[in-house]
Amino acid sequence: MNFGIAWRLCLPAFFLLLSCQSGSNLSEPAYNRNELKHRTFNFFWELAHPENYQIPDRYPTLTFSSIAATGFGLSAYLAGIENGYISRQEGAGRVLATLEYLWNLPQGEAQSGVSGYKGFYYHFLNLDDATRYKQVELSSIDTGLLMAGVLSVMSYFDEENVTEKKIKSLADSLYQRVDWAWMLNDKNRLSMGWHPEKGFIESDWKGYNEAMILLIMAMGSPTHPIPASCWQTWCSTYDIDSFYGEYFVQFDPLFGHQYSHIWIDFRGIRDSLMQSMESDYFENSKKATLSNRAYCIDNPGKYAGYSENVWGLTACDGPANLTKDINGITRHFFEYRARGASAVQIVDDGTIAPTAAGGSFAFTPELSENALKHMWERYNKDLVGKYGFKDAFNLTFTNDKYPAGWFDVDYLGIDQGPILLQIQNHETELLWKIMKKNPYIIAGLKKAGFKGGWLDKLKS
């Protein structure tokens, strides 16, 4: 019997075993930040596939692994080491195994049986053999988030031993293999992806959003860089406006203000646009968080539960794709989608995701902590479990099955990562310090025209 068949047969028993393992006291509702961090770390440490080490997109629902979640996982292992959840040797062993598997996964133009092409990876991979899931796209942003994790382990593991030397070499090779320039279109913008069946996706990266780190890594590549002019092209598409008393570069879901900041410390460094605004991207994300929170407190849609400690609109799961009347009001609900509030648009169906407050922890530590504590303690039975916060909840969506409102059953990898890593950045600046040592991140920032702060203090 081959491994793929054996793994499918053993999968239910494997995850049942995980759910029965002893660990954190799940009956204790009192909020503890380290408990949240530890449980969230365990999502990545315990749920990585035992042979290919990819991180599932979600759990306990199992459909495919997510390369972006694997990127978050690589960085999460570093937080685990620094917090003493695992040893450096254990973390290095897991990281090396993950990188080796990623490097050896098949790449090519075929429509199936491969995991990527030109150094990019498909958005989702099959659980068993980590090859392309159905007909998903070769994803530029998800490869970017994977490579952010890859670069973080490249700069963290710097000891003179065989394992850490291999990590550094493999991480460097994985990053340099990505042909960023191939993904660039004739508008000087990166495509969102490619399908072997029909070519490049028409949609491309413009406006302010989570792809900021993607452009920086693409410009910083020594092998397949995109032109430095791409940064000005990117900035030229920004929407700059005021929303709930804050003036900033707009993007409605909070994750777009968080992801790049997990790996790059934007405090005090400015490109030409931020220089003209007398601000920086860290302050921009802080303002976005404050306006998102203010919108939720104002609650123009009159959704149940919103308050000073129940806020945060971002991309997350939701209760259903349907329209229904609740207390005389017609409500439109969604399953997974990007929710948010800005001067550009508002997408709000009453769904709150803890990752919104958690992923902004570095920007608004006191407000985020208050929100996480309140949600942990107030909704503990339904919202908190073995791996920390479940993805989302909606108190407005009620029916016979959900008399007290809808609570997700799943944890999502791309929402778990920001909670752990942004709390860690607030506490010790872990990822920020690591990435300040990475030559490719530094090169990308400089090509984008960033100056000032820590960037000017680096040794040339």
C-alpha positions in Angstrom: 0.0 0.0 0.0 1.4 3.4 -0.9 1.6 6.3 1.5 -1.2 8.3 -0.1 -3.7 5.5 0.4 -2.5 4.6 3.8 -2.6 8.3 4.9 -6.2 8.6 3.7 -7.2 5.6 5.7 -5.4 6.8 8.8 -6.4 10.4 8.6 -9.5 10.2 10.8 -7.7 8.3 13.5 -4.7 10.7 13.4 -6.8 13.8 14.0 -9.0 11.9 16.6 -5.7 11.2 18.5 -4.8 14.9 18.3 -8.1 15.9 19.8 -7.7 13.5 22.7 -4.2 14.5 23.6 -3.7 16.0 26.9 -2.6 19.7 26.9 -4.0 23.0 27.9 -6.9 23.2 30.3 -9.7 23.8 27.9 -12.3 24.3 30.7 -10.7 27.4 32.1 -12.4 30.5 30.6 -10.1 33.1 32.1 -8.0 34.8 29.4 -4.3 34.4 29.5 -2.2 35.8 26.7 0.4 33.1 26.8 -2.3 30.4 26.8 -3.7 32.0 23.6 -0.3 32.1 22.0 0.6 28.5 23.0 -2.7 27.1 21.7 -2.4 29.0 18.5 1.2 27.8 18.0 -0.1 24.2 18.5 -2.4 24.6 15.5 0.7 24.7 13.3 2.9 22.4 15.3 0.4 19.6 15.8 -1.6 19.8 12.6 1.2 19.9 10.0 1.0 16.8 7.8 3.2 14.0 9.3 5.1 13.4 6.1 4.9 16.5 3.8 4.6 19.1 6.7 2.1 21.3 4.9 -0.4 23.1 7.1 -4.1 22.5 6.6 -6.1 25.4 5.3 -8.6 24.7 8.2 -9.4 22.3 11.0 -11.3 20.2 11.9 -12.8 20.4 8.4 -10.1 18.9 6.2 -10.1 19.7 2.5 -6.6 20.8 1.4 -3.4 22.4 2.7 -2.6 26.1 2.2 0.8 27.3 1.1 0.1 30.6 2.8 -0.7 28.8 6.0 2.6 26.9 5.6 4.4 30.2 5.4 2.7 31.4 8.6 3.7 28.0 10.1 7.4 28.4 9.4 7.4 31.7 11.2 5.2 30.3 14.0 7.9 27.7 14.7 10.3 30.5 15.5 7.8 32.0 18.0 7.5 28.5 19.5 11.2 28.3 20.0 11.5 31.8 21.6 8.6 31.0 24.0 10.0 27.6 25.0 7.1 25.6 23.6 9.7 23.6 21.6 13.5 23.4 21.6 15.6 25.1 18.9 16.6 21.6 17.8 13.0 20.5 17.4 12.1 23.6 15.5 15.1 23.3 13.2 14.2 19.7 12.5 10.6 20.6 11.5 11.7 23.6 9.4 14.3 21.6 7.5 11.9 18.8 6.8 9.3 21.3 5.5 11.8 23.1 3.3 13.2 19.8 1.9 9.7 18.7 1.0 8.8 22.0 -0.6 12.0 22.0 -2.7 11.4 18.5 -4.0 7.7 18.9 -4.8 7.2 18.6 -8.6 7.1 21.8 -10.6 6.0 22.1 -14.2 3.3 23.2 -16.7 1.1 20.1 -16.3 -2.5 20.6 -15.1 -2.2 18.0 -12.4 0.4 16.0 -10.5 2.5 19.0 -9.9 2.7 21.5 -7.0 3.9 24.6 -8.7 5.7 26.2 -11.7 8.6 28.6 -12.0 9.1 28.6 -8.3 5.5 29.6 -7.5 3.1 27.2 -5.8 -0.5 26.5 -6.2 -2.8 28.2 -3.7 -4.1 24.9 -2.2 -2.5 21.5 -2.3 -3.9 18.0 -1.8 -3.6 16.8 1.8 -1.8 13.6 1.0 0.7 14.2 -1.8 0.8 18.1 -1.7 0.1 18.4 -5.4 -2.3 20.9 -7.0 -5.8 20.7 -5.6 -8.4 20.5 -8.4 -8.0 23.5 -10.7 -6.8 26.2 -8.2 -4.5 29.0 -9.4 -0.8 29.3 -9.2 -1.0 32.0 -6.6 1.4 35.0 -6.5 0.2 36.3 -3.1 0.1 32.9 -1.4 3.5 32.1 -2.7 4.6 35.4 -1.4 3.3 34.6 2.1 5.0 31.2 1.9 8.3 32.9 0.9 8.0 35.4 3.8 8.0 32.5 6.1 10.9 30.9 4.2 12.9 34.1 4.5 12.2 34.3 8.2 13.7 30.9 8.9 16.6 31.7 6.5 17.6 34.6 8.7 16.8 33.0 12.1 18.7 29.8 11.8 22.3 31.1 11.7 24.3 28.7 13.8 27.2 26.8 12.5 25.8 23.3 12.4 24.7 21.0 9.6 20.9 21.4 10.1 20.9 25.2 10.3 23.3 25.5 7.3 21.0 23.3 5.3 18.0 25.5 6.3 19.7 28.6 5.2 20.8 27.1 1.9 17.4 25.6 1.1 15.5 28.7 2.0 17.8 30.8 -0.2 17.3 28.4 -3.1 13.5 28.3 -2.7 13.3 32.1 -2.8 15.7 32.6 -5.6 13.9 30.0 -7.7 10.7 32.1 -7.8 10.4 33.9 -11.2 8.7 37.0 -10.1 9.3 38.8 -13.4 7.3 36.1 -15.2 4.2 37.1 -13.2 4.5 40.8 -14.2 2.0 42.0 -16.8 2.2 44.9 -19.4 0.7 47.3 -16.8 3.8 46.9 -14.7 1.7 45.1 -12.1 1.9 41.5 -10.8 -0.8 39.2 -11.9 -2.8 37.5 -9.1 -2.0 34.2 -10.6 -1.9 31.7 -13.5 -3.7 28.6 -14.6 -2.1 26.1 -16.9 -5.5 25.7 -18.6 -6.0 29.4 -19.6 -2.9 31.5 -18.6 -2.5 34.5 -16.4 -5.4 35.8 -14.3 -6.7 39.1 -15.6 -6.8 40.6 -12.1 -3.6 42.1 -10.8 -2.2 43.7 -7.7 -3.1 47.3 -7.3 -4.3 49.6 -4.5 -3.1 49.2 -1.0 -3.6 45.7 0.4 -1.8 42.6 1.6 0.5 42.4 -1.4 2.9 45.0 -0.2 5.3 42.4 1.0 4.9 40.5 -2.3 6.2 43.5 -4.2 9.1 44.1 -1.8 10.3 40.5 -2.1 9.8 40.5 -5.9 11.9 43.7 -6.2 14.6 42.3 -3.8 15.2 39.1 -5.8 18.8 38.7 -7.1 17.7 36.3 -9.8 14.2 37.3 -11.2 13.5 40.8 -9.9 10.7 43.1 -11.1 11.6 46.7 -11.8 11.8 49.2 -9.0 9.3 51.3 -10.9 6.6 48.8 -9.9 6.5 50.4 -6.5 5.4 53.8 -7.9 2.9 52.0 -10.1 1.5 50.3 -7.0 1.3 53.5 -5.0 -0.3 55.4 -7.8 -3.4 53.3 -7.4 -3.9 54.0 -3.6 -7.2 55.3 -2.3 -6.4 58.0 0.4 -9.4 59.3 2.3 -10.9 59.8 5.8 -13.0 57.2 7.5 -14.4 57.5 11.1 -12.1 60.3 12.0 -8.9 58.8 10.6 -7.1 59.9 7.4 -5.1 57.0 5.8 -4.5 54.8 2.8 -7.8 52.9 2.5 -8.4 49.2 2.4 -11.5 47.7 4.0 -10.6 44.3 5.4 -8.1 44.5 8.3 -5.9 41.6 7.0 -4.6 43.9 4.2 -3.3 46.2 6.9 -1.7 43.4 8.8 0.0 40.7 6.7 3.0 42.6 5.4 3.6 44.1 8.9 4.0 40.6 10.4 7.4 40.4 8.7 8.5 44.0 8.2 8.8 46.7 10.8 7.5 49.8 9.0 7.9 52.0 12.0 9.8 55.1 11.1 10.7 54.1 7.5 9.0 55.9 4.7 8.6 55.7 0.9 8.0 58.9 -1.0 4.2 58.7 -0.5 4.4 58.2 3.3 6.9 61.0 3.4 4.4 63.3 1.7 1.7 62.3 4.2 4.2 62.7 7.2 3.3 59.2 8.3 4.5 55.6 7.8 2.7 52.4 7.0 2.7 51.3 10.7 0.7 54.4 11.6 -1.5 53.8 8.6 -2.4 50.4 9.8 -3.0 51.7 13.3 -5.4 54.3 11.9 -7.1 51.6 9.8 -7.6 49.5 13.0 -9.0 52.4 14.9 -11.4 53.4 12.2 -12.6 49.7 11.8 -13.2 49.6 15.6 -15.0 52.9 15.6 -17.2 51.8 12.8 -18.1 48.6 14.7 -18.9 50.6 17.9 -21.1 53.0 15.9 -22.7 49.9 14.3 -24.8 51.5 11.6 -26.1 48.1 10.5 -27.5 47.4 14.0 -25.8 44.0 14.3 -26.1 42.1 17.5 -23.1 42.1 19.9 -20.9 44.9 18.4 -19.3 46.9 21.2 -16.0 48.5 22.2 -14.7 45.0 22.9 -16.5 43.1 20.1 -15.1 44.5 16.9 -13.0 43.5 13.9 -14.0 43.1 10.2 -11.7 41.1 8.0 -11.7 38.1 5.6 -13.1 35.2 7.5 -15.7 32.4 7.5 -19.4 33.3 7.8 -22.7 31.6 8.6 -24.3 31.2 5.1 -24.8 32.6 1.7 -28.4 33.7 2.0 -30.8 36.6 2.6 -33.2 36.4 5.4 -35.5 38.6 7.5 -34.5 39.0 11.1 -36.7 41.1 13.4 -38.2 42.9 10.4 -34.8 43.7 8.8 -33.6 42.0 5.6 -30.1 40.8 6.2 -27.6 39.5 3.6 -25.2 36.9 5.0 -22.1 35.4 3.5 -19.9 32.3 4.0 -16.1 32.9 3.6 -15.4 36.3 2.2 -13.5 39.6 2.9 -15.5 41.8 5.2 -14.4 45.3 6.1 -15.2 48.9 6.4 -13.5 51.9 4.7 -14.3 55.0 2.7 -14.0 52.7 -0.4 -16.7 50.3 0.6 -18.4 48.5 3.5 -19.0 44.8 3.6 -20.6 43.9 6.9 -23.0 41.1 7.7 -22.5 41.0 11.5 -19.6 38.5 11.4 -16.7 39.3 13.8 -13.3 37.5 13.5 -10.9 37.5 16.5 -8.0 37.6 14.1 -9.0 41.1 13.2 -8.2 42.4 16.7 -5.4 39.8 17.2 -3.7 40.6 13.9 -3.7 44.3 14.9 -2.1 43.6 18.3 1.1 45.4 17.4 -0.7 48.5 16.3 -3.3 48.7 19.1 -2.1 46.4 21.9 -4.4 47.6 24.7 -7.5 47.8 22.6 -6.7 44.4 20.9 -6.0 42.8 24.3 -9.2 44.0 25.7 -11.1 42.7 22.8 -9.4 39.3 22.9 -9.9 39.0 26.6 -13.6 39.9 26.4 -14.3 37.5 23.5 -12.3 34.7 25.1 -14.2 35.0 28.4 -17.7 36.0 27.2 -18.0 33.4 24.4 -15.5 30.8 25.7 -17.7 27.7 25.3 -18.5 28.4 21.7 -15.6 30.5 20.4 -12.5 29.0 22.1 -11.0 25.5 21.9 -7.9 23.5 21.7 -6.2 25.7 19.2 -7.3 29.1 20.6 -9.9 31.2 18.8 -12.1 29.6 16.3 -12.4 31.7 13.2 -15.5 33.8 13.5 -18.9 34.3 15.0 -22.2 36.1 14.1 -24.7 36.9 16.9 -27.2 38.3 14.5 -27.6 35.1 12.5 -30.0 33.0 14.5 -32.3 30.1 13.7 -33.3 26.8 15.3 -29.8 25.4 15.0 -28.1 28.6 16.2 -30.5 30.2 18.8 -27.7 32.2 20.4 -26.0 33.1 17.1 -23.6 31.3 14.7 -20.1 30.2 15.9 -17.6 28.7 13.5 -16.5 25.1 14.0 -13.2 25.7 12.2 -9.8 27.3 12.9 -8.1 28.8 9.8 -4.4 28.8 9.3 -4.1 32.2 7.7 -6.1 33.7 10.5 -4.3 31.9 13.3 -0.8 33.1 12.2 -1.5 36.8 12.5 -2.7 36.4 16.1 0.4 34.6 17.3 2.9 36.5 15.3 1.6 40.0 15.9 1.4 39.5 19.6 4.9 38.2 19.5 6.1 41.3 17.5 4.5 43.5 20.2 6.2 41.6 23.0 9.7 41.1 21.5 9.7 42.4 17.9 10.7 38.8 17.0 9.9 38.7 13.2 10.8 42.4 12.8 14.3 41.8 14.2 14.8 38.7 12.2 13.8 40.3 8.9 16.0 43.3 9.4 18.9 40.8 8.9 17.5 39.6 5.6 19.3 41.0 2.5 16.4 40.4 0.2 13.9 42.3 2.3 16.4 45.2 2.7 17.1 45.3 -1.0 13.4 45.4 -1.8 12.7 48.2 0.7 15.5 50.3 -0.7 14.4 49.7 -4.3 11.0 50.9 -3.3 12.6 54.1 -2.0 12.1 53.5 1.7 14.4 55.6 3.9 14.8 56.6 7.5 14.6 54.9 10.9 16.2 51.5 11.3 16.9 51.2 7.5 19.3 54.1 7.5 21.1 52.7 10.6 22.0 49.4 8.9 25.6 48.8 8.1 26.1 49.2 4.3 
